[in-house]
Amino acid sequence: MNKRQLSMKTVLSIQSNVVYGYAGNKVATLAMQLQGVEVMPIHTVQLSSNTVYPDYDGIVLGAQQITRIVNSLEKIGVLNSIDAIISGYIGLAEQGEEILEAVKKIKYYNPNAIYVCDPVMGGDINKGSSLPQNIIDFFTKQAIKHADYITPNLLELQLLSNIEIKTFSDVQMAIKKLQNKSIQAILVKNLVHAGKTTELFEMILATPSQSYHLARPLYDFPYRPLGVGDLICSLFTSHLVNGKSQLNAFELAANAANHVLAVTKQKDARELAIIDAQEWIKQPDLQYRAIML
């Protein structure tokens, strides 16, 4: 075994998967592999495509699947090699309970492992969440008590904090409320209408001691590509396990996502142009930097 293999980091990624296009584990696995990270994907749902397509189909993978797989990984002796757990979209509240048991078990074998919760509950703050209440309750009442990092969008920040968000001040208030819990950092992936301007795509990274604001170009698409949040969360996580600081991981993930969207726009594609932009994912140009608030 060579030195590279010894130092390679591993992430267990528990989220949705699509056959066509890029979302959930389909985007997260490749993005993290491009950072030299070993990925163990467990799917919560298996869909034909993103749900924006009118004829999408698929299944929710049943209860106990996550537990059975993690127990098997325990038996073959690999849980101590896992450096981070990502959880994203779940199809059943029971899957959430299994995720938390998996986090507990992995942290028993590797106390330094981090849990990054992407509390996927919807994308449009004006429409709200269409998920069952017990899934929303899992994220708002359970997951955030155990997460080391959370990566909500604006709707999810509103649901997690139970604060109606209309302004930038509301965003800061919601973040402050969540920081009362034992969370190392909160990455708000998109401020939408509650940012400082409607002309740019804005994000925030907030630690208990400091907050940072980053703005990058806002691209206009006929159909908004899905999976951007999954891309940001996975890249942020892979940079963290690879030893980058929270701030550097934030900037690298944000700029890589910008490159992917720029290439997607250039190709006039409906799905994220992950393959075409892979060199930018590997080594993004840090054109847009975070500003301390």
Buried (B, 14 or more C-beta within 10 A) or exposed (E): EEEEEEEBBBBBBBBBBBEEBBBBBBBBBBBBBBBEBBBBBBBBBBBBBBBBBEEBEBEBBEBEBBBEBBBEBBEEEBBEBBBBBBBBBBBBBBBBBBBBBBBEBBBEBBEEBBBBBBBBBBBEBEEEBEBEEEBBBBBBEBBBEBBBBBBBBBBBBBBBBEBEBEEBEBBBEBBBBBBEEEBBBBBBBBBBEBBEEEEBBBBBBBBEEEBBBBBBBBBEEEEEBBBBBBBBBBBBBBBBBBEBEBBBBBBBBBBBBBBBBBBBBEEEBBBBBBEBBBEBBEEBEEEBEBEEE
